Amino acid sequence: MIDLHVHSTASDGIYTPSQLVNLAAENGVSVLALTDHDTFSGVQEAALASQKAGITFVPGIELNISWPTGEFHLLGLGIHNPSPLLNEIVNNLQKDREKRNKTIIESMQNQGFDVSYEELKQSAGGECIGRPHIAAYMVEKKIVRHRQDAFDKYLAKGMPWYVPHTGAELDEAIVAINESGGVPVIAHPLSLYVSWGKIEGVLSDLHERGVEGLEAWHPGARVVDCSRLEEYARKLGFFVTAGSDFHGEAVRADRKLGRTAGKEKIDDRFWLEELKPVLDKRSASVHL
């Protein structure tokens, strides 16, 4: 059983990287990719913990990409040595996150709420603060009763405290991931918010631009839709990945390590037959 998409406290998960690895081991996961949002800060800890736990570790990241509709998250899998360009992209995304978070806090202050950015940072703990952290902070401050209320009333798109998130340029991110020895993969492709009538053409264009993998299997989609996405992937030349997008039970109770759409176990074909051969080939070419 494997899992190629999980998050730790380095971004918006509730478990530290080592706790996450140990929990994965307890649940029978043998291959794990840490893909925190816009940061590599948890990778070293997770790699050491994986070595102790006997888990094959895949260092990764999930980058926010500029996209006209929905959201585009690009996974970089197998990144052992981030290139200068990739580090620059990550630094820019972190700066944008900080600017966005400060703007949201200022909006809250203007509405008379006793909040501060420093207090938010203490509450969040990790270096990569996002809206889930702000929602949790709002619960702590008794502004809302539940995290979901924070999104429904204030933080979701179209709500009073929503601030757009500037993403990286796709072509630049693809180059940066390739330079780092990793492979670019479209995360949860239905979040692109493209209709089924247009998605094949969009995916074809993304593949031609250098995106190599498609996360066809994700717990946020129905099994029938995942199967359909996998068919498109085969037709267009993508390799296929699967993940749980696990953040922790307190964030999404329906997501379990090593399980994807329909609560199905993620079997090792997604590693042995899909990702591993691509990473092996990439690693060999990088070290020539």
Phi and psi in degrees as a GROMACS rama.xvg file:
@    title "Ramachandran Plot"
@    xaxis  label "Phi"
@    yaxis  label "Psi"
@TYPE xy
-128.72  170.832  ILE-2
-153.341  117.386  ASP-3
-109.111  24.2715  LEU-4
-163.7  95.0553  HIS-5
-140.109  162.015  VAL-6
-129.832  146.017  HIS-7
-118.86  -174.23  SER-8
-66.0402  -11.3423  THR-9
-63.6402  -24.8222  ALA-10
-124.543  -103.728  SER-11
-121.281  24.2456  ASP-12
-88.1505  170.376  GLY-13
-102.736  -10.2751  ILE-14
-106.125  142.257  TYR-15
-63.9984  161.805  THR-16
-54.115  -42.9313  PRO-17
-69.9563  -39.0413  SER-18
-61.833  -41.1383  GLN-19
-62.5922  -44.7105  LEU-20
-62.5368  -44.7127  VAL-21
-64.5099  -38.7171  ASN-22
-65.4866  -39.6134  LEU-23
-61.6371  -43.487  ALA-24
-61.8367  -41.6408  ALA-25
-63.0081  -28.8165  GLU-26
-93.6703  8.10632  ASN-27
84.6119  14.2671  GLY-28
-79.9102  129.398  VAL-29
-108.92  -17.9152  SER-30
-131.981  126.598  VAL-31
-135.48  133.506  LEU-32
-113.233  122.391  ALA-33
-88.7009  121.94  LEU-34
-131.014  61.672  THR-35
-67.4943  155.436  ASP-36
-71.645  117.377  HIS-37
55.2112  31.5587  ASP-38
-157.609  148.454  THR-39
-107.591  6.99196  PHE-40
-64.2077  -20.3584  SER-41
-95.499  -4.08933  GLY-42
-66.0934  -45.7941  VAL-43
-62.2732  -44.8947  GLN-44
-62.5256  -42.998  GLU-45
-65.7617  -37.5563  ALA-46
-63.8772  -43.7885  ALA-47
-65.1329  -43.4259  LEU-48
-64.7625  -38.1167  ALA-49
-65.033  -39.5656  SER-50
-60.7273  -42.5763  GLN-51
-68.7793  -34.7067  LYS-52
-85.9408  -7.14332  ALA-53
75.6883  27.6937  GLY-54
-102.35  137.763  ILE-55
-74.6006  119.595  THR-56
-104.186  134.843  PHE-57
-116.275  107.541  VAL-58
-71.7048  133.149  PRO-59
-150.225  -173.875  GLY-60
-157.598  158.255  ILE-61
-124.027  111.126  GLU-62
-97.9889  137.973  LEU-63
-81.5605  127.236  ASN-64
-113.613  139.355  ILE-65
-62.7421  127.615  SER-66
-154.183  138.598  TRP-67
-70.9614  -27.8213  PRO-68
-128.939  152.155  THR-69
55.1094  -136.171  GLY-70
-143.362  148.446  GLU-71
-121.825  113.911  PHE-72
-112.701  126.698  HIS-73
-110.003  118.336  LEU-74
-81.2811  139.233  LEU-75
-114.271  111.301  GLY-76
-109.43  137.499  LEU-77
83.8685  33.0344  GLY-78
-94.9978  99.1884  ILE-79
-91.7124  -28.6116  HIS-80
-136.812  89.4741  ASN-81
-57.433  133.554  PRO-82
-76.1235  164.151  SER-83
-55.2978  -39.1719  PRO-84
-65.0628  -43.0985  LEU-85
-65.4612  -40.7366  LEU-86
-62.2965  -37.2689  ASN-87
-65.0821  -42.9025  GLU-88
-60.9449  -46.1095  ILE-89
-61.7368  -43.3379  VAL-90
-61.7401  -40.9982  ASN-91
-66.3665  -39.5816  ASN-92
-65.598  -37.5334  LEU-93
-65.8213  -40.9487  GLN-94
-62.7826  -40.0194  LYS-95
-65.6546  -39.5546  ASP-96
-60.1856  -44.8722  ARG-97
-62.4539  -44.026  GLU-98
-61.1167  -43.1172  LYS-99
-63.6339  -45.4451  ARG-100
-63.7493  -40.5484  ASN-101
-64.4015  -37.4637  LYS-102
-64.575  -40.9412  THR-103
-64.3446  -44.1697  ILE-104
-61.7503  -40.7399  ILE-105
-62.3708  -38.1044  GLU-106
-63.2965  -39.8843  SER-107
-65.7748  -41.595  MET-108
-63.9078  -39.696  GLN-109
-64.7421  -22.0026  ASN-110
-90.2461  5.41531  GLN-111
92.4147  9.2544  GLY-112
-86.295  140.414  PHE-113
-83.4965  83.673  ASP-114
-133.59  160.934  VAL-115
-149.649  154.765  SER-116
-67.3431  -39.0692  TYR-117
-61.7486  -40.4237  GLU-118
-67.0776  -37.9964  GLU-119
-61.0651  -44.4851  LEU-120
-61.2876  -41.3454  LYS-121
-64.2387  -39.0693  GLN-122
-67.0038  -40.8631  SER-123
-73.9326  -38.6228  ALA-124
84.7924  -56.1725  GLY-125
-79.25  173.304  GLY-126
-84.3505  -20.8198  GLU-127
-105.276  93.5395  CYS-128
-94.6365  131.655  ILE-129
-132.052  -174.369  GLY-130
-59.4845  -34.2038  ARG-131
-59.3273  -35.95  PRO-132
-67.4173  -40.7713  HIS-133
-64.8482  -39.2873  ILE-134
-62.4595  -43.2288  ALA-135
-63.9929  -39.3682  ALA-136
-63.051  -38.8109  TYR-137
-65.4874  -33.1741  MET-138
-67.3081  -44.3038  VAL-139
-58.241  -38.9902  GLU-140
-84.2011  2.37468  LYS-141
61.1092  29.248  LYS-142
-77.9159  -35.6602  ILE-143
-134.171  164.721  VAL-144
-87.6881  -34.4238  ARG-145
-134.372  156.399  HIS-146
-57.1748  -42.6027  ARG-147
-62.5925  -33.579  GLN-148
-60.1712  -36.5147  ASP-149
-61.3227  -42.3596  ALA-150
-71.1943  -46.5817  PHE-151
-61.8223  -35.6088  ASP-152
-99.9029  -26.1522  LYS-153
-133.303  -40.8746  TYR-154
-102.292  -18.5063  LEU-155
-71.5073  161.528  ALA-156
-56.7152  130.269  LYS-157
93.8279  -9.67997  GLY-158
-91.3364  164.774  MET-159
-57.5507  -34.199  PRO-160
-107.149  17.5906  TRP-161
-75.3737  133.261  TYR-162
-127.913  125.731  VAL-163
-58.937  148.576  PRO-164
-105.382  117.054  HIS-165
-72.9645  128.756  THR-166
-104.104  168.823  GLY-167
-74.6583  158.479  ALA-168
-75.9683  132.307  GLU-169
-58.4351  -50.8962  LEU-170
-61.6162  -37.8496  ASP-171
-67.7984  -40.5987  GLU-172
-64.9011  -39.0836  ALA-173
-61.029  -47.5234  ILE-174
-59.3739  -44.37  VAL-175
-63.7036  -41.53  ALA-176
-66.7023  -42.8577  ILE-177
-61.8988  -43.6428  ASN-178
-60.3669  -26.9979  GLU-179
-90.4196  5.60275  SER-180
81.3797  8.55103  GLY-181
-100.572  -178.171  GLY-182
-126.086  135.522  VAL-183
-82.9263  134.268  PRO-184
-134.842  133.285  VAL-185
-74.6682  119.606  ILE-186
-82.1523  146.782  ALA-187
24.3671  72.3217  HIS-188
-58.2252  -22.3332  PRO-189
-67.2944  -18.7246  LEU-190
-72.5714  -10.6968  SER-191
-63.0183  -18.9995  LEU-192
59.0088  50.5217  TYR-193
-112.998  137.147  VAL-194
-66.3936  156.452  SER-195
-60.3176  -29.6928  TRP-196
-69.1807  -21.954  GLY-197
-113.1  -11.8311  LYS-198
-65.9414  -33.8118  ILE-199
-62.228  -43.3765  GLU-200
-64.261  -39.6582  GLY-201
-65.6155  -46.3202  VAL-202
-63.5306  -38.6843  LEU-203
-60.4485  -42.749  SER-204
-64.3137  -41.1305  ASP-205
-66.044  -36.9326  LEU-206
-66.714  -41.8263  HIS-207
-64.2735  -27.9235  GLU-208
-81.3814  -8.58319  ARG-209
119.706  1.16537  GLY-210
-75.4264  125.133  VAL-211
-99.2072  -28.3936  GLU-212
-120.522  156.795  GLY-213
-131.053  121.745  LEU-214
-80.1587  78.0629  GLU-215
-67.9192  -28.8873  ALA-216
-107.774  113.018  TRP-217
-145.597  140.518  HIS-218
-66.6414  -13.7704  PRO-219
-80.5066  -2.11375  GLY-220
-119.006  159.043  ALA-221
-75.6342  153.396  ARG-222
-57.151  -42.0898  VAL-223
-62.3991  -36.8037  VAL-224
-72.4565  -36.61  ASP-225
-63.8347  -41.7022  CYS-226
-61.7697  -39.7396  SER-227
-65.6594  -41.5252  ARG-228
-64.656  -37.688  LEU-229
-64.9851  -37.3786  GLU-230
-62.0943  -43.1662  GLU-231
-62.2555  -41.5601  TYR-232
-59.3035  -46.2087  ALA-233
-61.9296  -42.5712  ARG-234
-65.426  -37.3564  LYS-235
-93.4704  -10.6935  LEU-236
99.8177  10.8052  GLY-237
-75.9198  153.372  PHE-238
-89.0539  160.209  PHE-239
-112.195  136.065  VAL-240
-122.618  168.18  THR-241
-144.204  144.832  ALA-242
-153.875  168.939  GLY-243
-96.0062  -19.607  SER-244
53.1202  41.4591  ASP-245
-73.1625  129.591  PHE-246
-116.261  -17.5607  HIS-247
126.826  150.638  GLY-248
-60.3574  -33.9132  GLU-249
-70.0765  -20.8754  ALA-250
-90.4504  -52.5576  VAL-251
-139.244  98.5208  ARG-252
-65.2669  -20.6347  ALA-253
-83.5724  -6.0066  ASP-254
-104.648  126.961  ARG-255
-121.716  143.306  LYS-256
-58.1243  134.736  LEU-257
78.4988  7.40799  GLY-258
-129.534  148.277  ARG-259
-128.299  -144.357  THR-260
-53.1609  140.715  ALA-261
66.1608  17.1385  GLY-262
60.418  21.7016  LYS-263
-75.9142  142.273  GLU-264
-64.7193  141.946  LYS-265
-87.1653  106.352  ILE-266
-81.2192  168.079  ASP-267
-74.295  -1.76463  ASP-268
-63.2614  -30.5745  ARG-269
-70.4825  -15.9318  PHE-270
-99.3822  -58.5971  TRP-271
-67.485  -39.1002  LEU-272
-97.0969  -17.985  GLU-273
-112.951  -73.5529  GLU-274
-76.5157  -44.461  LEU-275
-57.4706  -46.0177  LYS-276
-60.3799  -35.7021  PRO-277
-68.8827  -44.3746  VAL-278
-66.0115  -39.2589  LEU-279
-61.6844  -43.5475  ASP-280
-65.1241  -42.1799  LYS-281
-65.7134  -42.3785  ARG-282
-62.2594  -41.2861  SER-283
-64.423  -40.772  ALA-284
-70.6564  -34.6458  SER-285
-67.1621  -34.288  VAL-286
-94.309  5.2956  HIS-287
